[in-house]
Amino acid sequence: MTTTTRTHTRSVTPAVLAAPLFVAAAAAQAATRDGYDLTRHPVSMLALGDLGWIQTTVFVATALLTLAAVPAAQRLAGGWTPRLLALIGAGLLIAAAFEMDRADGFPVGTPAGPPSTFSWHFIVHNVGGSLSFLSMLALCFVLSRRLTTAWRRTGRAAGALFAAGLAWAMTGGTAGSLTLFLGVAVAWLWIAAALHHLSTRPS
C-alpha cells in the first residue's frame, strides 16, 4: 500500500466507521429498551425517554464522523459523493436536534396508537431524516458508478432494497419500521464498504 493510499484510507475511515456504529447501537438498544418494538417504532424514537441521550449521542457521533470524511471523499471521488456525504451528516444533526413525538406506547407510559397531531419538532426531525435517507439512497448509485461490475451490481441492489424498505414504511406497511431499519443498514454498510474499497485502490 502506497503512502497516498494509506493517507486516503485514514482520511475516509470516519465515514467507514459511522455505519456499523449506527447499526450496532440501534440494534443493541432495540433489544434492551423497555417497551420498544422495532417492528412498530422507528429507530429515531430511541432518542425519547430517560435513556434517549444514547441515541441522540449516536446521531451526533455518526453525523460528525460522516462530515469528517467529506474532504477525503472530495479527493477520492469528487462530484456528488462528498456532497451527498455532507447531506447525510447534516440530516443526522437535524435528527439529533429535534425529537420525534412520543407515540404507540413508547416510551413506557405513552398511550397506544399514533398521536392525534404532530409537533413542529417532529416535522423538522422527519425533514432531517428524509435528507439523510434520500442522500444515502442516491449515494449507493453514485458510488457504484465508480467501481467494478461486482461492486456496481451490489450497490444498485443495496439502493433498490433501501428504496423498497423506505417506500414500504412510508405507505404504512406491516413492520415498516423494521424494513426501514434494514434498508438503512444495508445501504449504509454498503456505502462504508465501498468508500473503504475506493480508498485502498492505488492512486
Residue frames relative to the residue before (quaternion, step in Angstrom):
aa qw qx qy qz dx dy dz
M 1.0000 0.0000 0.0000 0.0000 0.00 0.00 0.00
T 0.3919 -0.7373 0.5020 0.2254 3.58 -0.76 1.02
T 0.6687 -0.4900 0.3694 0.4199 3.55 -1.31 0.31
T 0.6421 0.5288 -0.3218 0.4522 3.59 0.99 -0.83
T 0.6574 0.5102 -0.3080 0.4611 3.56 0.97 -0.88
R 0.6444 0.5129 -0.3245 0.4651 3.60 0.97 -0.83
T 0.6386 0.5252 -0.3243 0.4595 3.58 1.02 -0.79
H 0.6532 0.5052 -0.3112 0.4704 3.58 0.93 -0.87
T 0.6485 0.5273 -0.3220 0.4446 3.58 0.95 -0.88
R 0.6646 0.4892 -0.3061 0.4746 3.58 0.91 -0.90
S 0.6789 0.5197 -0.3004 0.4227 3.58 0.92 -0.87
V 0.7286 0.4088 -0.2395 0.4947 3.57 1.05 -0.71
T 0.4249 0.7440 -0.4366 0.2745 3.61 1.26 -0.22
P 0.6135 0.5556 -0.3850 0.4083 3.68 0.85 -0.71
A 0.6847 0.4703 -0.2911 0.4747 3.61 0.89 -0.88
V 0.6129 0.5446 -0.3421 0.4591 3.57 1.11 -0.65
L 0.6927 0.4797 -0.2716 0.4651 3.60 1.03 -0.78
A 0.5680 0.6446 -0.3830 0.3394 3.59 1.09 -0.65
A 0.6787 0.5204 -0.3043 0.4195 3.59 0.84 -0.94
P 0.7131 0.4243 -0.2968 0.4727 3.66 0.67 -0.91
L 0.5902 0.5599 -0.3706 0.4482 3.61 1.10 -0.60
F 0.6771 0.4943 -0.2936 0.4594 3.58 0.85 -0.97
V 0.6876 0.4919 -0.2872 0.4504 3.58 0.81 -1.02
A 0.6827 0.4877 -0.2944 0.4576 3.60 0.86 -0.94
A 0.6655 0.5036 -0.3100 0.4553 3.59 0.93 -0.87
A 0.6577 0.5034 -0.3117 0.4657 3.59 0.96 -0.83
A 0.6629 0.5069 -0.3084 0.4567 3.59 0.92 -0.89
A 0.6569 0.5136 -0.3103 0.4566 3.59 0.97 -0.86
Q 0.6765 0.4787 -0.2964 0.4748 3.58 0.92 -0.85
A 0.6285 0.5477 -0.3378 0.4370 3.58 0.99 -0.83
A 0.6956 0.4790 -0.2643 0.4656 3.56 1.09 -0.73
T 0.7875 0.3600 -0.1609 0.4737 3.58 1.15 -0.48
R 0.6056 0.5716 -0.3749 0.4074 3.64 1.12 -0.39
D 0.4661 -0.6853 0.4886 0.2728 3.58 -0.80 1.03
G 0.8393 0.2171 -0.1692 0.4689 3.54 -0.97 0.92
Y 0.5953 0.5803 -0.3689 0.4157 3.58 1.24 -0.18
D 0.0341 -0.7819 0.6221 -0.0223 3.56 -0.96 0.97
L 0.3690 -0.7745 0.4717 0.2038 3.58 -0.38 1.24
T 0.6138 0.5460 -0.3656 0.4376 3.60 1.14 -0.36
R 0.7683 0.3349 -0.1733 0.5172 3.59 1.23 -0.45
H 0.7629 0.3448 -0.1727 0.5190 3.57 1.12 -0.69
P 0.4369 -0.6835 0.5148 0.2773 3.61 -0.81 0.95
V 0.6363 -0.5376 0.3906 0.3919 3.58 -1.16 0.56
S 0.6070 0.5863 -0.3549 0.4024 3.58 1.03 -0.73
M 0.6071 0.5684 -0.3626 0.4206 3.61 1.11 -0.51
L 0.5113 0.6306 -0.4224 0.4031 3.59 1.24 -0.20
A 0.6016 0.5650 -0.3540 0.4399 3.60 1.24 -0.31
L 0.5978 0.5545 -0.3599 0.4535 3.59 1.30 0.02
G 0.7437 0.4213 -0.2931 0.4284 3.56 -1.25 0.40
D 0.7716 -0.3939 0.2540 0.4301 3.54 -1.36 0.04
L 0.7436 0.3636 -0.2092 0.5206 3.59 1.07 -0.69
G 0.3433 0.7818 -0.4652 0.2335 3.56 1.26 0.22
W 0.5498 0.6314 -0.3908 0.3825 3.57 1.16 -0.53
I 0.5794 0.5893 -0.3885 0.4076 3.59 1.11 -0.55
Q 0.7101 0.4380 -0.2666 0.4825 3.59 0.79 -0.99
T 0.6027 0.5422 -0.3632 0.4591 3.59 1.04 -0.65
T 0.6463 0.5103 -0.3081 0.4765 3.58 1.00 -0.83
V 0.6321 0.5245 -0.3290 0.4659 3.58 1.03 -0.77
F 0.6224 0.5340 -0.3386 0.4613 3.58 0.98 -0.81
V 0.6901 0.4808 -0.2802 0.4627 3.57 0.82 -1.02
A 0.6730 0.5110 -0.3049 0.4393 3.58 0.86 -0.97
T 0.7000 0.4536 -0.2850 0.4722 3.60 0.85 -0.90
A 0.5961 0.5481 -0.3631 0.4609 3.58 1.13 -0.56
L 0.6955 0.4728 -0.2796 0.4632 3.58 0.84 -0.99
L 0.6203 0.5296 -0.3416 0.4671 3.60 1.05 -0.70
T 0.6606 0.5082 -0.3010 0.4635 3.56 0.96 -0.88
L 0.6805 0.4887 -0.2868 0.4647 3.57 0.90 -0.93
A 0.6178 0.5706 -0.3429 0.4187 3.59 1.08 -0.71
A 0.7032 0.4671 -0.2638 0.4665 3.58 1.15 -0.57
V 0.4188 0.7354 -0.4572 0.2734 3.61 1.23 -0.10
P 0.6582 0.4985 -0.3440 0.4472 3.68 0.81 -0.78
A 0.6497 0.5039 -0.3184 0.4718 3.60 0.99 -0.81
A 0.6436 0.5178 -0.3222 0.4625 3.58 1.00 -0.77
Q 0.6026 0.5480 -0.3516 0.4614 3.57 1.11 -0.65
R 0.6898 0.4657 -0.2830 0.4766 3.60 0.94 -0.85
L 0.7016 0.4923 -0.2718 0.4377 3.57 0.96 -0.85
A 0.8461 0.1483 -0.0153 0.5118 3.54 0.79 -1.03
G 0.2035 -0.7979 0.5393 0.1762 3.58 1.01 -0.76
G 0.6848 0.5077 -0.3373 0.3995 3.55 -1.24 -0.46
W 0.8253 -0.2443 0.1930 0.4712 3.53 -1.00 -0.92
T 0.4809 0.6933 -0.4392 0.3085 3.61 1.18 -0.31
P 0.7196 0.4066 -0.2874 0.4840 3.66 0.66 -0.90
R 0.6185 0.5488 -0.3507 0.4396 3.59 1.04 -0.66
L 0.6812 0.4781 -0.2908 0.4720 3.57 0.92 -0.88
L 0.6022 0.5345 -0.3535 0.4762 3.59 1.07 -0.66
A 0.6532 0.5132 -0.3118 0.4612 3.57 0.94 -0.88
L 0.6605 0.4989 -0.3092 0.4683 3.59 1.00 -0.78
I 0.5981 0.5400 -0.3596 0.4706 3.60 1.08 -0.66
G 0.6742 0.4967 -0.2874 0.4649 3.57 0.89 -0.96
A 0.6540 0.5102 -0.3154 0.4610 3.58 0.93 -0.86
G 0.6521 0.5219 -0.3130 0.4521 3.58 0.95 -0.85
L 0.6503 0.5152 -0.3097 0.4646 3.57 1.03 -0.80
L 0.6394 0.5142 -0.3297 0.4669 3.59 1.03 -0.71
I 0.6256 0.5163 -0.3336 0.4805 3.58 1.05 -0.73
A 0.6494 0.5176 -0.3124 0.4611 3.58 0.96 -0.88
A 0.6486 0.5197 -0.3158 0.4577 3.58 1.07 -0.71
A 0.7101 0.4900 -0.2560 0.4360 3.55 0.98 -0.89
F 0.7878 0.2425 -0.1089 0.5555 3.60 1.10 -0.66
E 0.2989 -0.8004 0.5004 0.1400 3.58 -0.53 1.20
M 0.5165 -0.5718 0.5295 0.3549 3.50 -1.36 0.32
D 0.5535 -0.5738 0.4713 0.3770 3.56 -1.30 0.10
R 0.5294 -0.5782 0.5068 0.3586 3.55 -1.24 0.49
A 0.1557 0.8004 -0.5600 0.1468 3.56 -0.92 0.85
D 0.8646 0.2071 -0.1020 0.4463 3.51 -1.40 0.25
G 0.7523 -0.4449 0.2146 0.4358 3.55 0.89 0.99
F 0.7211 0.3636 -0.2620 0.5284 3.60 1.21 0.20
P 0.4482 -0.2300 -0.8517 0.1440 1.47 -1.76 1.85
V 0.7261 -0.4277 0.3032 0.4449 3.55 -1.32 0.33
G 0.7302 0.3673 -0.3060 0.4880 3.56 -0.87 1.03
T 0.5594 0.5815 -0.3872 0.4461 3.57 1.27 -0.26
P 0.5298 -0.6373 0.4421 0.3429 3.64 -0.89 0.81
A 0.5556 -0.6040 0.4571 0.3427 3.56 -1.17 0.60
G 0.7285 0.4319 -0.3148 0.4286 3.55 -1.25 0.46
P 0.6213 -0.5508 0.4016 0.3864 3.57 -1.28 0.28
P 0.5768 -0.5723 0.4324 0.3909 3.61 -1.18 0.41
S 0.5531 -0.6264 0.4360 0.3342 3.58 -1.12 0.62
T 0.7774 0.0863 -0.0557 0.6206 3.58 1.20 -0.58
F 0.3630 -0.7168 0.5504 0.2269 3.56 -1.25 0.41
S 0.4370 -0.6999 0.5066 0.2502 3.54 -0.97 0.93
W 0.6462 -0.5225 0.3845 0.4020 3.55 -1.27 0.31
H 0.6664 0.5001 -0.3185 0.4521 3.58 1.01 -0.75
F 0.5693 0.5613 -0.3765 0.4681 3.59 1.19 -0.48
I 0.6608 0.5077 -0.3012 0.4635 3.57 0.94 -0.91
V 0.6611 0.4929 -0.3113 0.4724 3.60 0.93 -0.89
H 0.6114 0.5473 -0.3473 0.4540 3.58 1.02 -0.78
N 0.6779 0.4935 -0.2937 0.4590 3.58 0.89 -0.90
V 0.5910 0.5455 -0.3671 0.4673 3.58 1.12 -0.59
G 0.6647 0.4984 -0.2965 0.4711 3.58 0.95 -0.89
G 0.6609 0.5085 -0.3045 0.4604 3.56 0.93 -0.89
S 0.6564 0.5088 -0.3078 0.4644 3.56 0.96 -0.87
L 0.6118 0.5490 -0.3424 0.4551 3.59 1.05 -0.75
S 0.6788 0.4750 -0.2856 0.4818 3.58 0.92 -0.89
F 0.6633 0.5227 -0.3157 0.4325 3.57 0.85 -0.94
L 0.7108 0.4598 -0.2704 0.4586 3.57 0.76 -1.05
S 0.6302 0.5243 -0.3328 0.4660 3.58 1.11 -0.65
M 0.6246 0.5184 -0.3309 0.4812 3.61 1.04 -0.74
L 0.6454 0.5317 -0.3144 0.4494 3.53 0.92 -0.93
A 0.6807 0.4818 -0.2828 0.4738 3.56 0.88 -0.95
L 0.6569 0.5370 -0.3174 0.4235 3.58 0.96 -0.87
C 0.5588 0.5861 -0.3962 0.4328 3.61 1.10 -0.55
F 0.7239 0.4258 -0.2429 0.4855 3.57 0.90 -0.91
V 0.6315 0.5357 -0.3351 0.4493 3.59 1.02 -0.74
L 0.6955 0.4651 -0.2751 0.4736 3.59 0.85 -0.97
S 0.6369 0.5589 -0.3432 0.4052 3.58 0.94 -0.83
R 0.6154 0.5699 -0.3467 0.4200 3.58 1.11 -0.58
R 0.6916 0.4805 -0.2693 0.4672 3.58 1.19 -0.48
L 0.6930 0.4801 -0.2549 0.4736 3.58 1.28 -0.14
T 0.6972 -0.4779 0.3395 0.4126 3.55 -1.33 0.12
T 0.7508 -0.4324 0.2595 0.4267 3.55 -1.29 0.29
A 0.6650 0.5060 -0.3188 0.4473 3.60 0.86 -0.91
W 0.6652 0.4823 -0.2977 0.4860 3.56 0.93 -0.88
R 0.6278 0.5479 -0.3377 0.4378 3.57 0.99 -0.81
R 0.6717 0.5007 -0.2936 0.4605 3.57 0.94 -0.90
T 0.6839 0.4732 -0.2975 0.4689 3.58 0.89 -0.88
G 0.6263 0.5406 -0.3380 0.4485 3.58 1.07 -0.70
R 0.6635 0.4869 -0.2999 0.4823 3.55 0.97 -0.84
A 0.6332 0.5226 -0.3302 0.4658 3.57 1.05 -0.75
A 0.6422 0.5170 -0.3209 0.4662 3.59 0.99 -0.85
G 0.6569 0.5070 -0.3056 0.4669 3.57 0.97 -0.86
A 0.6614 0.5071 -0.3054 0.4605 3.57 0.97 -0.85
L 0.6493 0.5081 -0.3176 0.4683 3.59 0.98 -0.81
F 0.6435 0.5115 -0.3210 0.4704 3.57 1.00 -0.81
A 0.6446 0.5209 -0.3222 0.4576 3.58 0.94 -0.87
A 0.6563 0.5077 -0.3119 0.4628 3.58 0.98 -0.83
G 0.6651 0.5007 -0.3025 0.4641 3.58 0.95 -0.87
L 0.6472 0.5172 -0.3106 0.4660 3.56 1.01 -0.84
A 0.6651 0.4996 -0.3032 0.4649 3.58 0.91 -0.91
W 0.6425 0.5281 -0.3211 0.4529 3.57 0.98 -0.85
A 0.6702 0.4929 -0.2978 0.4682 3.57 0.94 -0.89
M 0.6833 0.5053 -0.2920 0.4388 3.58 0.90 -0.91
T 0.7082 0.4283 -0.2633 0.4956 3.60 1.12 -0.55
G 0.5694 -0.6439 0.3653 0.3574 3.58 1.25 0.26
G 0.2628 0.7951 -0.5064 0.2055 3.56 1.14 0.57
T 0.6457 -0.5243 0.3894 0.3957 3.57 -1.22 0.50
A 0.8369 0.0519 -0.0913 0.5371 3.57 -0.93 0.99
G 0.1504 0.8441 -0.4999 0.1227 3.56 1.09 0.74
S 0.6318 0.5341 -0.3441 0.4440 3.59 1.00 -0.71
L 0.6466 0.5137 -0.3121 0.4697 3.56 1.07 -0.74
T 0.6717 0.4847 -0.3115 0.4657 3.60 0.87 -0.88
L 0.6217 0.5289 -0.3441 0.4640 3.58 1.08 -0.67
F 0.6558 0.5066 -0.3129 0.4641 3.58 0.92 -0.88
L 0.6587 0.5013 -0.3134 0.4654 3.59 0.92 -0.85
G 0.6373 0.5230 -0.3271 0.4618 3.58 1.04 -0.75
V 0.6359 0.5145 -0.3156 0.4810 3.57 0.99 -0.85
A 0.6607 0.5230 -0.3104 0.4399 3.57 0.89 -0.97
V 0.6765 0.4919 -0.2983 0.4598 3.59 0.85 -0.96
A 0.7040 0.4724 -0.2778 0.4518 3.58 0.79 -1.01
W 0.7071 0.4699 -0.2813 0.4473 3.59 0.80 -1.00
L 0.6533 0.4942 -0.3239 0.4734 3.59 0.99 -0.74
W 0.6177 0.5167 -0.3546 0.4750 3.60 1.06 -0.63
I 0.6280 0.5297 -0.3360 0.4606 3.61 0.96 -0.83
A 0.6457 0.5205 -0.3188 0.4587 3.58 0.94 -0.88
A 0.6760 0.4851 -0.2923 0.4714 3.58 0.90 -0.93
A 0.6601 0.5122 -0.3112 0.4529 3.59 0.97 -0.82
L 0.6415 0.5119 -0.3262 0.4690 3.60 0.99 -0.78
H 0.6432 0.5089 -0.3254 0.4706 3.57 0.99 -0.81
H 0.6532 0.5127 -0.3121 0.4617 3.58 0.92 -0.89
L 0.6604 0.5103 -0.3046 0.4590 3.55 0.93 -0.91
S 0.6812 0.5073 -0.2902 0.4409 3.58 1.00 -0.81
T 0.7040 0.4593 -0.2689 0.4703 3.60 1.15 -0.52
R 0.4921 0.6366 -0.4555 0.3808 3.59 1.21 0.02
P 0.5463 -0.6091 0.4458 0.3629 3.62 -0.98 0.70
S 0.4926 -0.6674 0.4729 0.2972 3.57 -1.01 0.84
